[in-house]
């Protein structure tokens, strides 16, 4: 009896279901057994109960069925065939030996899946022997391939009978288990004593965004394989350039979660731009077999840079109001919709021109010559196919009728057109071999300095490569080596106008590579070029009128060098010396290093890396006031490689003498010097020893002793309070006795000067007390009080100078008295105008050079170093006046001594000595001579007895100066005393008529 059983394996049953309004498609297998022959059309699935293990399932719909395989069994015999487009599964091939597209006579009907859809998998590789190839070995290779590999569609072996190596290419229709290929490699290497390498395409499943990705959004690509690879890599190809991907600021490589034990590898791209549109390839290696897969990522492009230019660069309404505006972008495959706007009105796009690398869009318009407060501008908007926009704007400088302008000027082959006040002109002209631009601002009727952003083309190329490296594109050891080598070659010192732009770009490269070193390990070969480049950068002066730019650059330089020194892996190098950097490594438990004559000692359990830096400290901003830089300042960077320690005790010995100064041990805290965690250790004075409890960038500043002294503080506040009271009393007395004592020009001169001295000293002392606690004052009030003290004390010294000159004139030119009009004019200039001008000029100079006029911590002027800082706008005029007043006192003393010479008696000598003492006592307060003790204090050695005496003397005499001025300038004058007593006792003061005083009207 003939019986037959027909088995239908119905595959590719598409199950449609909807979960929470989301559609997904699954594929299932359906096995149908029957004792008669069925066709696919005769099979009805309407009553099939489909069970799908999916939560929240709402609807399941079968949308398609397909015949996959057919098995016919007759007794013990069985014959199975796969339908067209299907191949035997790996289980059938490697379990029952059915690996080709012919019928399988084994009993495999129970295997699920029996047949699987054909795919295209490409294998290529090479086999290298120790001897040349021959036909026998080629046959062995082909036999091994067809017997071991499932679904071989074609196999091509290159005949290399005269060589030790042969190549092969194969196309198979099944995704193999990776172990199959590895077994093939093992068998070939054993049988042929060969070295085998295989590369596959199609074994790995890669997924990428199906639609274009929006610019500045994120994108993810995944690669999945059956087994865990020994290594993985991603590559990116664009414009025929293939670069390796690694972790960076844009790229993140990681493993992803999968189902069913598969291995998954992911590349995550953050905020992609058009530069990331291209082909992505993952490579997964298992032994001698590398599996790759490629996918395309499309980014809805927008221009990365829109360069706008106006022609002419400045519109002169007196000549022509028309202007042409162009927008230039890099050539792109994206079709943009371009729109223009001017003061809210749309403009008509003119013809677009195309060059080899750029697209240029232009528009013509007429600007309004009606003067407005708002700048006239033109904006251009680029819209891509996804509706995403990018807009760029340019302001049009317009010269209106009556406007202030800077005249047309040509400087170093660059033409600066006639430009209105407040406008900045950008000139795209750079020297040969350079890229960038130059800009210049018109202020009033004067051109400001040219700001150059021109750098060499080689440096620009290095900068671009560094930015790609930091993003994770092509970040290989070879690329890092090329970047630092290029930076070394482009950092030759230059004193040209573009020097600061070169420095800025070079520092940016260091900064970018320091950031990249957090993602990608930089190896030892880059160290030498890095140190030489960093050393070269310090050769130049970094000339720039804006000191804040230099300070920002130097701070960025220091941060970058410190980061790179820490992150570059060092194994064999122990010492590299360059002109401005000295690098040393210590791996011992106790480290004692010396660099540029600076000793560093540290007990550590890790690798200590230190570098000494020259020519940098003077470029950094140092806000610790009353400090000086020692000659040839050295900065020490100390860091530990791969250390988790948080507390250290590092000792540094700098070759700085400090006999007359107190060293301040500091470290650079990102933007300023800080003393936290660092202390100065006393020594013999020939060296400066610093101990710090952390690692960073260290240096030494020199300062006068500013250690708080409670005794001096009490003396200061008590003395100033007494002086203020005494000066008020003096001014009241002067107002009461003025008409009685001011009878002659000489008395008028003297009392006018005295009243002004007292007034400005009173205002200065009040301002000093008001700023005694800077920490509770706002910055505005601190500035106001600083200006007040600066002005009032300068005005006081100005009137002291007037009194001094008046006295000397009276002594020398006895018969040529000083006229009142001349004295008042001279005194007004010296006492009012000059102090005001000095204060105003010093303030404006500091403001426009971006230097600090006042110190927020002390509410007083800034002393940076010798002849630098606003403090010199006080010290220089005050020192000059004190010197002149001392000279005036000497003239008075010599005059007194000369008048006593003819008699020569001892009594006359005694009287002369008394007169000299009186001169010194009575003139010292009103001539401000006591302030000279402050200059003397600067020249004395800190800590010695003379310095202490000078310090206390200066505090006492100047705190109580108002009291001494009242005694010597008011009560010491007989006429003032008589008039005061007359008012108090109504004329009963005859007994005091014979009282003497030093000051007399002559």
Secondary structure, DSSP 8 states (H G I E B T S, - for coil): ----EEEEEEEEEEEEEEETTEEEEEEEEEEEEESS---TTT---TT-------TT--EEEE---EEEEEEEEETTEEEEEE-TTEEE-HHHHHHHS--SSS-B-S--TT-SSSEEE---EEEEEEEE-SS---HHHHHHHHHHHHHHSTTEEEEEE---TTSSEEEEEEEESS---HHHHHHHHHHHHHHH--EEEEEEESSSEEE--SS-EETTS-EEEEEEESS--SEEEEEEEETTEEEEE-SSSSEEEEE---SSS-EEEEEEE-S--GGG-EEEEEEEEETTEEEEEEEEE-EE---S--EEEEESSEEETTT--EEEEEEEEE--SS--EEEEEETTEEE-----EE-SSEEEEEEEEE---S--SS--EEEEEEE-TT--EEEEEEE-EEE-TT--EE--EEETTEEE--EETT-EEEE----TTEES-EEEEEETTEE---EE--EEHHHHHHHHHHHHHHHTBS--HHHHHHHHHHHHHH-----STTHHHHHHHHHHHHHHHHHHTTTS---GGGHHHHHHHHHHHTTS----S-HHHHHHHHHHHHHHHHHHHHHS--SS--EEE-SSEEEEEE-SSEEEEEETTEEEEEE-SSEEEEEEE-S-GGGS----SSEEE-TT--EEEEEEET-------EEEEE----SSSEEEEEEEETTEEE-TTEEEE--SSSSEEEEESS-SEEEEEEE------HHHHHHHHHHHHHHHHHHHHHHHHHHHHHHHH--SHHHHHHHHHHHHHHHHHHHHHHHHHHTS-GGGS-HHHHHHHHHHHHHHHHHHHHHHHHHHHHHHHHHH-TTS---HHHHHHHHHIIIIIHHHHHHHHHHHHHHHTT--SEETTTTEE---BTTBSTTHHHHHHHHHHHHHHHHHHHHHHHHHHHHTTTT--HHHHHHHHHHHHHHHHHHHHHHTGGGHHHHHHHHS-TTSHHHHHHHHHHHHHHHTHHHHHHIIIIIT-HHHHHHHHHHHHTT--GGGTT---S----
